[in-house]
């Protein structure tokens, strides 16, 4: 954590994003900040910055180039400078203030510095504030804003009150709910990884394009057109997602395609959700069964969950991808039966989604199914949500020591 030394009288922080914009904001905070700004600021009127009351804005020019700025004194030692958003104006202001004894610091480090030494819950609020700047959707931003305003600390205080009143069962239930919400909290900035998998030519690339809303992946009638993993960032129901298109799973003598198939299995192993795509117009072959049998390396639960979707599958273990090292954790699987516009070669089991990537039929339902599979119980407005492993571990340790966790 950074702290000012005797030779560093105040911080200089660019609060707005780096890059060209309409307006940029630079913060000068600490002893000497007002005097440093005043040495380079010429107000339009007769009121000097030092004479301006807190929260009083002044218009004028800054530096030898006479850059137009609005200076806003927020407190005795805090000044905001609003200037043109180009980097030339911003860098000039930062350089001049640093010559006056200021120290330039990244905004997120400034936030951390402001919360250093405070209660851990207040540091959590700083973590949420930093994460908020990277939120990709309005929905996740709202949840992070709640955490920045202390929602998680308030829920823990309510849990503590339940414990004090002897309602340990209710407290334990609240704790379990908070721990479970970490599954959502860890994806408020980092997107869920949704992998489209299946045999060749079942329409995985077309479905990815339909979900993304534009032609991200190459679509070709020749089997094996997708040789590598392709990703696209999107949002479904306000939740950030990374959709992954993978090579079709089949046995092949082509070494390049073999590498693509191997990478597809590795991508499946690292997925948060596997969308397993079937072609309704094609009868099941021994190769389809072999592919499903090889999924045993991804966990028996995953293999069995996909296997029951396949008619005539005998459940016997088949060959597995060579040199594969997959985690034993089973991944949730969402079955999708594509090409529903063509004559069906089999009756799809219940629980899957019928789609036609070409016409868009069933794509909305598929998107809803993806969101429901990943976020089964969205937190209500104002709810506490742990967003880091450290926060989750703190909750488990704290309430475990009180006998609320088994």
C-alpha positions as CSV (number, residue, x, y, z in Angstrom):
1,X,0.0,0.0,0.0
2,X,1.3,3.5,-0.9
3,X,1.7,6.3,1.7
4,X,2.9,9.8,1.2
5,X,6.4,10.6,2.5
6,X,7.7,14.0,3.7
7,X,8.7,14.9,0.2
8,X,5.4,13.9,-1.3
9,X,2.7,16.3,-0.1
10,X,-0.3,15.2,-2.1
11,X,-1.7,12.6,-4.6
12,X,-2.4,13.3,-8.2
13,X,-5.0,10.9,-9.6
14,X,-6.7,10.7,-13.0
15,X,-10.2,9.6,-12.1
16,X,-11.6,9.3,-15.6
17,X,-10.6,6.5,-18.1
18,X,-7.3,6.8,-19.9
19,X,-7.8,7.8,-23.5
20,X,-9.6,10.5,-25.5
21,X,-12.9,11.6,-24.1
22,X,-15.1,14.7,-23.9
23,X,-14.1,15.6,-20.3
24,X,-11.4,14.3,-18.0
25,X,-11.1,14.7,-14.3
26,X,-7.8,15.0,-12.3
27,X,-7.8,14.9,-8.5
28,X,-5.2,16.6,-6.3
29,X,-5.6,15.5,-2.7
30,X,-3.4,16.1,0.3
31,X,-1.6,18.9,2.1
32,X,-0.3,21.5,-0.5
33,X,-2.8,20.4,-3.2
34,X,-4.7,23.8,-3.2
35,X,-1.5,25.8,-3.3
36,X,-0.1,23.7,-6.1
37,X,-3.2,24.1,-8.2
38,X,-3.4,27.8,-7.5
39,X,0.1,28.4,-8.8
40,X,-0.9,27.4,-12.3
41,X,-4.6,28.3,-12.3
42,X,-5.8,31.7,-13.5
43,X,-9.5,32.1,-12.6
44,X,-11.9,33.9,-14.9
45,X,-13.2,36.1,-12.1
46,X,-11.6,37.7,-9.1
47,X,-12.1,34.9,-6.6
48,X,-8.9,32.9,-5.9
49,X,-9.0,29.2,-5.3
50,X,-7.8,29.5,-1.8
51,X,-10.7,31.9,-1.1
52,X,-13.3,29.7,-2.7
53,X,-15.5,27.9,-0.2
54,X,-15.7,24.1,-0.3
55,X,-17.9,22.7,-3.1
56,X,-17.4,26.0,-5.0
57,X,-16.5,25.6,-8.7
58,X,-14.3,28.1,-10.6
59,X,-13.8,28.5,-14.3
60,X,-10.4,29.6,-15.7
61,X,-7.2,28.5,-17.5
62,X,-4.4,26.2,-16.3
63,X,-0.8,26.1,-17.2
64,X,1.3,28.0,-19.8
65,X,-0.9,26.7,-22.6
66,X,-4.0,28.3,-21.0
67,X,-6.0,25.0,-20.9
68,X,-9.6,25.7,-20.1
69,X,-10.6,24.0,-16.8
70,X,-13.3,24.0,-14.2
71,X,-11.7,23.7,-10.8
72,X,-13.8,22.3,-8.0
73,X,-12.6,22.6,-4.4
74,X,-14.1,19.6,-2.5
75,X,-12.4,20.2,0.9
76,X,-9.5,21.9,2.6
77,X,-6.9,19.8,0.8
78,X,-8.9,18.3,-2.1
79,X,-9.3,19.8,-5.6
80,X,-10.9,18.4,-8.7
81,X,-9.8,19.7,-12.1
82,X,-12.1,19.1,-15.1
83,X,-10.5,19.6,-18.5
84,X,-10.7,18.5,-22.1
85,X,-10.6,14.7,-22.4
86,X,-7.5,14.5,-24.7
87,X,-4.3,13.1,-23.3
88,X,-2.3,16.3,-24.0
89,X,-4.4,18.3,-21.5
90,X,-4.5,15.6,-18.9
91,X,-0.8,14.8,-19.0
92,X,0.1,18.6,-18.9
93,X,-2.0,19.0,-15.7
94,X,-0.5,15.9,-14.0
95,X,3.1,16.9,-15.0
96,X,2.7,20.4,-13.6
97,X,1.2,19.2,-10.3
98,X,3.9,16.6,-9.9
99,X,6.5,19.3,-10.3
100,X,4.9,21.0,-7.3
101,X,5.4,18.0,-5.1
102,X,2.5,15.8,-6.1
103,X,2.8,12.1,-6.7
104,X,0.9,10.5,-9.6
105,X,-0.9,7.3,-8.6
106,X,-3.4,5.0,-10.4
107,X,-7.0,5.6,-9.2
108,X,-7.5,2.1,-7.9
109,X,-4.3,2.3,-5.8
110,X,-5.6,5.7,-4.5
111,X,-8.9,4.0,-3.5
112,X,-7.0,1.2,-1.7
113,X,-4.8,3.8,0.1
114,X,-7.8,5.7,1.3
115,X,-9.2,2.6,2.9
116,X,-6.0,1.2,4.3
117,X,-6.1,0.8,8.1
118,X,-9.9,0.8,8.1
119,X,-12.2,-2.1,9.2
120,X,-12.1,-5.1,6.9
121,X,-15.7,-4.5,5.8
122,X,-14.8,-1.0,4.6
123,X,-11.9,-2.5,2.6
124,X,-14.5,-4.8,1.0
125,X,-16.3,-1.7,-0.1
126,X,-13.1,-0.4,-1.7
127,X,-12.8,-3.7,-3.6
128,X,-16.3,-3.4,-4.8
129,X,-15.7,0.2,-5.9
130,X,-12.6,-0.9,-7.9
131,X,-14.6,-3.9,-9.5
132,X,-17.5,-1.5,-10.4
133,X,-15.3,0.2,-12.9
134,X,-14.9,-3.1,-14.8
135,X,-18.6,-4.1,-14.7
136,X,-19.8,-5.0,-18.2
137,X,-23.6,-4.8,-17.7
138,X,-26.0,-2.6,-15.8
139,X,-27.2,-5.6,-13.8
140,X,-23.8,-6.5,-12.4
141,X,-22.9,-2.8,-11.9
142,X,-26.0,-2.5,-9.7
143,X,-24.9,-5.5,-7.5
144,X,-21.4,-4.1,-7.2
145,X,-22.8,-0.7,-6.3
146,X,-24.7,-2.3,-3.5
147,X,-21.5,-3.9,-2.2
148,X,-19.7,-0.6,-2.4
149,X,-22.4,0.9,-0.3
150,X,-22.0,-1.8,2.4
151,X,-24.6,-4.4,1.5
152,X,-22.5,-7.4,2.5
153,X,-21.5,-5.8,5.8
154,X,-25.1,-5.0,6.6
155,X,-26.1,-8.7,6.0
156,X,-23.3,-9.9,8.3
157,X,-24.5,-7.5,11.0
158,X,-28.0,-9.0,10.7
159,X,-26.5,-12.5,11.0
160,X,-24.6,-11.4,14.1
161,X,-27.9,-10.1,15.5
162,X,-29.6,-13.4,14.9
163,X,-26.7,-15.2,16.7
164,X,-27.0,-12.8,19.6
165,X,-30.7,-13.5,19.9
166,X,-30.0,-17.2,19.9
167,X,-31.5,-17.9,16.4
168,X,-28.5,-19.9,15.2
169,X,-30.5,-22.0,12.7
170,X,-31.7,-18.8,10.9
171,X,-28.2,-17.4,11.1
172,X,-26.7,-20.6,9.5
173,X,-29.3,-20.4,6.7
174,X,-28.3,-16.8,6.0
175,X,-24.6,-17.8,6.0
176,X,-25.1,-20.6,3.6
177,X,-27.0,-18.2,1.3
178,X,-24.1,-15.7,1.4
179,X,-21.6,-18.4,0.6
180,X,-23.7,-19.7,-2.3
181,X,-23.9,-16.1,-3.7
182,X,-20.2,-16.2,-4.2
183,X,-20.9,-18.2,-7.4
184,X,-22.5,-15.0,-8.7
185,X,-20.1,-12.6,-7.0
186,X,-17.0,-14.1,-8.7
187,X,-18.6,-13.5,-12.1
188,X,-19.8,-9.9,-11.8
189,X,-16.6,-8.9,-13.6
190,X,-15.2,-12.2,-14.8
191,X,-17.7,-13.6,-17.3
192,X,-19.2,-17.1,-17.2
193,X,-17.6,-19.4,-19.7
194,X,-20.2,-21.2,-21.8
195,X,-18.9,-23.8,-24.2
196,X,-20.8,-25.1,-27.2
197,X,-19.7,-28.7,-27.8
198,X,-20.8,-31.7,-29.8
199,X,-20.1,-33.6,-33.0
200,X,-19.1,-32.1,-36.3
201,X,-21.6,-30.2,-38.3
202,X,-24.4,-30.0,-35.6
203,X,-24.5,-26.2,-35.9
204,X,-22.4,-25.1,-33.0
205,X,-20.9,-22.1,-34.9
206,X,-24.3,-21.1,-36.2
207,X,-25.8,-21.2,-32.7
208,X,-22.9,-19.1,-31.4
209,X,-23.5,-16.5,-34.1
210,X,-27.2,-16.5,-33.3
211,X,-26.6,-16.0,-29.5
212,X,-24.0,-13.3,-30.2
213,X,-26.2,-11.5,-32.7
214,X,-23.6,-11.3,-35.4
215,X,-21.4,-13.5,-37.5
216,X,-18.5,-14.2,-35.2
217,X,-17.7,-17.7,-36.3
218,X,-17.2,-19.1,-39.8
219,X,-20.1,-21.3,-40.9
220,X,-19.4,-23.9,-43.6
221,X,-21.2,-27.1,-44.7
222,X,-18.0,-29.0,-44.8
223,X,-17.5,-31.0,-41.5
224,X,-14.5,-29.9,-39.4
225,X,-14.5,-26.3,-40.5
226,X,-13.9,-25.2,-36.9
227,X,-10.4,-26.2,-36.0
228,X,-9.7,-24.1,-32.9
229,X,-11.6,-22.6,-30.0
230,X,-13.3,-19.3,-30.8
231,X,-14.7,-17.0,-28.2
232,X,-17.1,-14.0,-28.1
233,X,-18.0,-11.8,-25.2
234,X,-21.7,-11.1,-24.7
235,X,-24.3,-10.7,-22.0
236,X,-27.4,-12.8,-21.4
237,X,-30.1,-11.5,-19.1
238,X,-27.6,-8.9,-17.8
239,X,-25.0,-11.5,-16.9
240,X,-21.6,-11.3,-18.6
241,X,-20.8,-14.4,-20.7
242,X,-18.0,-15.7,-22.8
243,X,-19.4,-18.1,-25.5
244,X,-16.9,-20.6,-26.8
245,X,-17.2,-22.4,-30.1
246,X,-15.2,-25.6,-30.3
247,X,-14.0,-28.1,-32.9
248,X,-16.5,-30.9,-33.6
249,X,-15.7,-34.0,-31.6
250,X,-14.9,-37.0,-33.8
251,X,-12.2,-39.5,-34.5
252,X,-9.9,-38.3,-37.3
253,X,-6.5,-39.0,-38.8
254,X,-6.0,-35.3,-39.5
255,X,-3.3,-34.1,-37.0
256,X,-4.5,-30.5,-37.1
257,X,-8.0,-31.5,-36.5
258,X,-6.9,-33.9,-33.7
259,X,-5.2,-30.9,-32.0
260,X,-8.5,-29.0,-32.3
261,X,-10.5,-31.9,-30.8
262,X,-8.0,-32.1,-27.9
263,X,-8.3,-28.4,-27.3
264,X,-12.1,-28.7,-27.4
265,X,-12.0,-31.3,-24.6
266,X,-9.7,-29.0,-22.5
267,X,-12.1,-26.1,-23.1
268,X,-15.0,-28.2,-22.0
269,X,-13.1,-29.1,-18.8
270,X,-12.7,-25.4,-18.0
271,X,-16.3,-24.5,-18.7
272,X,-18.9,-23.1,-16.3
273,X,-21.6,-24.6,-18.5
274,X,-21.5,-27.0,-21.4
275,X,-24.1,-26.5,-24.1
276,X,-24.1,-29.9,-25.8
277,X,-25.5,-29.6,-29.3
278,X,-27.2,-32.5,-31.1
279,X,-28.4,-32.6,-34.7
280,X,-32.0,-33.7,-34.8
281,X,-31.8,-34.7,-38.5
282,X,-29.0,-37.2,-38.1
283,X,-29.3,-40.7,-36.7
284,X,-26.9,-41.7,-33.9
285,X,-23.7,-43.5,-34.9
286,X,-21.1,-45.5,-33.0
287,X,-18.9,-42.4,-33.2
288,X,-21.4,-40.3,-31.3
289,X,-21.5,-43.0,-28.6
290,X,-17.7,-43.1,-28.5
291,X,-17.6,-39.4,-28.0
292,X,-20.0,-39.6,-25.1
293,X,-18.0,-42.5,-23.6
294,X,-14.8,-40.5,-23.6
295,X,-16.5,-37.9,-21.4
296,X,-15.8,-40.1,-18.4
297,X,-12.6,-38.1,-17.9
298,X,-14.7,-35.1,-17.2
299,X,-16.4,-36.8,-14.3
300,X,-18.9,-39.6,-14.1
301,X,-21.8,-37.2,-13.4
302,X,-21.1,-35.2,-16.6
303,X,-20.8,-38.4,-18.6
304,X,-24.1,-39.8,-17.3
305,X,-25.9,-36.5,-17.6
306,X,-25.1,-36.3,-21.3
307,X,-25.4,-40.1,-21.9
308,X,-29.0,-40.2,-20.9
309,X,-29.8,-37.7,-23.6
310,X,-28.6,-40.1,-26.3
311,X,-31.0,-42.8,-27.6
312,X,-29.6,-46.3,-27.8
313,X,-26.5,-45.3,-25.8
314,X,-25.3,-48.5,-24.0
315,X,-23.2,-46.7,-21.4
316,X,-20.0,-48.6,-22.1
317,X,-16.7,-46.7,-21.8
318,X,-15.0,-46.0,-25.1
319,X,-11.7,-44.5,-26.0
320,X,-10.6,-41.3,-24.3
321,X,-8.6,-38.4,-25.7
322,X,-4.9,-39.1,-25.3
323,X,-2.7,-37.1,-22.9
324,X,-5.7,-35.4,-21.3
325,X,-5.7,-34.2,-17.7
326,X,-9.1,-33.1,-16.7
327,X,-10.5,-32.1,-13.3
328,X,-12.8,-34.6,-11.7
329,X,-15.4,-31.9,-11.0
330,X,-18.6,-32.5,-13.1
331,X,-19.8,-29.6,-15.3
332,X,-23.5,-28.7,-15.7
333,X,-24.7,-29.7,-19.2
334,X,-27.5,-28.1,-21.2
335,X,-28.8,-30.3,-24.0
336,X,-29.7,-28.5,-27.3
337,X,-31.3,-30.2,-30.3
338,X,-30.5,-28.1,-33.3
339,X,-31.8,-28.1,-36.9
340,X,-35.4,-28.4,-35.7
341,X,-36.5,-27.2,-39.1
342,X,-35.4,-30.4,-40.8
343,X,-37.1,-33.8,-40.6
344,X,-36.3,-35.4,-37.2
345,X,-34.4,-38.7,-37.1
346,X,-35.2,-39.3,-33.4
347,X,-37.5,-38.0,-30.6
348,X,-35.5,-35.7,-28.3
349,X,-35.8,-36.5,-24.6
350,X,-37.5,-34.0,-22.3
351,X,-35.5,-31.2,-20.8
352,X,-33.7,-30.0,-23.8
353,X,-34.1,-27.0,-26.0
354,X,-35.1,-27.2,-29.7
355,X,-33.4,-24.7,-31.9
356,X,-32.9,-23.7,-35.5
357,X,-29.9,-21.4,-35.7
358,X,-30.8,-20.4,-39.3
359,X,-34.3,-19.1,-38.6
360,X,-33.6,-18.1,-35.0
361,X,-36.3,-20.4,-33.6
362,X,-35.6,-21.4,-30.0
363,X,-32.6,-19.1,-29.7
364,X,-34.3,-16.8,-27.1
365,X,-35.4,-19.9,-25.2
366,X,-31.8,-21.2,-25.3
367,X,-30.5,-17.9,-23.9
368,X,-33.0,-18.0,-21.1
369,X,-32.0,-21.6,-20.3
370,X,-28.3,-20.7,-20.2
371,X,-29.0,-17.8,-17.8
372,X,-31.2,-20.0,-15.6
373,X,-28.6,-22.8,-15.5
374,X,-25.9,-20.5,-14.3
375,X,-27.9,-18.1,-12.1
376,X,-30.6,-20.0,-10.4
377,X,-31.3,-17.6,-7.6
378,X,-30.4,-14.0,-8.5
379,X,-29.8,-11.8,-5.4
380,X,-32.5,-9.2,-4.8
381,X,-31.6,-5.5,-4.8
382,X,-29.5,-4.5,-1.8
383,X,-28.4,-8.1,-1.0
384,X,-24.9,-8.8,0.2
385,X,-22.7,-10.7,-2.3
386,X,-19.1,-11.7,-1.6
387,X,-17.0,-10.9,-4.7
388,X,-13.6,-12.3,-3.7
389,X,-12.3,-15.6,-2.3
390,X,-11.0,-13.7,0.7
391,X,-14.4,-12.4,1.5
392,X,-16.0,-15.8,1.2
393,X,-13.3,-17.4,3.4
394,X,-13.8,-14.6,6.0
395,X,-17.5,-15.3,6.2
396,X,-16.9,-19.0,6.6
397,X,-14.2,-18.5,9.3
398,X,-16.1,-15.9,11.2
399,X,-19.4,-17.7,11.4
400,X,-17.8,-21.1,11.7
401,X,-16.0,-19.9,14.9
402,X,-19.5,-19.0,16.2
403,X,-20.8,-22.6,15.6
404,X,-23.0,-21.6,12.7
405,X,-21.3,-23.8,10.1
406,X,-20.8,-27.5,10.4
